[in-house]
Amino acid sequence: MLTPEQKQQFDDQGYLVIDPQIDTAVIDGVVERIGNGLLLGDGPDQQRIADAWRRDAGARQIAKAPAVLAILEELYGRKPLPFQTLNFRVGTQQKEHSDTVHFNAAPAGYMCGVWVALEDIDENNGAVIYYPGSHKLREWNMADVFAEPDLGARRPKPLYPPLSPKALRHRLKGLGPLLDTTAEYTLYEEFIQRQLPKMGIPPALATIRKGQAFVWAANLLHGGSRRNDLSRTRHSQVSHYYFEGCKYHRPLLNSDGKTRYFKPDWVV
Ligand SMILES: O=C(O)CCC(=O)C(=O)O
């Protein structure tokens, strides 16, 4: 399905624009339900709609589009497994990051994002910004962030006092991290902002058309560009994929140095 040039481009540049072959009716249905507020998001402005696939067949179809699954299998040589969807009405203006700080695997790098444009995207409605080839840089993790003296000095204290091993196990099962990951992530974002000018890679914008998709490798630095026109929407769905036969973990939740594997909630 992919040409050798497309595979080479993904290897060299860490991204690929593809045709996910999703029916326009499916795309329009998701946009309409989101536009009508039938699918609500989290946060005060409800702009980020996590895991719409659970409630919405259209969002599920986008995450499991056969053409996308076939292309990812060609690129990675393993069966892709979608495990999260995020829908947005407007651009996120999210600071640059690598997904490897959120989701990684053993073996490393078996994770990717597929960002489907549910309307035309240009430089004014908050296109994804990315740094071609940055996926080849080392995977920066929280240890790198804390190694910067000023950022390390601002590292937040653990949220809980030392717990018994049993209480700790219980906590980790039910409530996730014992760490203030929101504050730690802010330090990570600052760290990445310092790396960007040093990399010597000019940023690019994923200005793709409605119905196209932008695939990025886990370690490609990317974010949401400025919304130059605040009156415009930017309907999009990003689905995140792991691959079969790996172990899965979330480095941000492991910033105390222990790798805790988890069982993702697969999109079914
Ligand atoms: O949609 C965007 O603006 C950015 C999305 C993103 O950075 C992500 O899903 O990791």
The ligand as an SDF file (V2000), in Angstrom:
LIG
                    3D

 10  9  0  0  0  0  0  0  0  0999 V2000
   -3.9290   18.6290   18.1870 O   0  0  0  0  0  0  0  0  0  0  0  0
   -2.9850   19.3260   18.5590 C   0  0  0  0  0  0  0  0  0  0  0  0
   -3.0020   20.5710   18.4250 O   0  0  0  0  0  0  0  0  0  0  0  0
   -1.7760   18.7060   19.2090 C   0  0  0  0  0  0  0  0  0  0  0  0
   -2.0280   17.2730   19.5510 C   0  0  0  0  0  0  0  0  0  0  0  0
   -0.8950   16.6580   20.2990 C   0  0  0  0  0  0  0  0  0  0  0  0
    0.0930   17.2830   20.5250 O   0  0  0  0  0  0  0  0  0  0  0  0
   -0.9570   15.2560   20.7640 C   0  0  0  0  0  0  0  0  0  0  0  0
   -1.9980   14.6090   20.6250 O   0  0  0  0  0  0  0  0  0  0  0  0
    0.0600   14.7570   21.2810 O   0  0  0  0  0  0  0  0  0  0  0  0
  1  2  2  0
  2  3  1  0
  2  4  1  0
  4  5  1  0
  5  6  1  0
  6  7  2  0
  6  8  1  0
  8  9  2  0
  8 10  1  0
M  END
$$$$
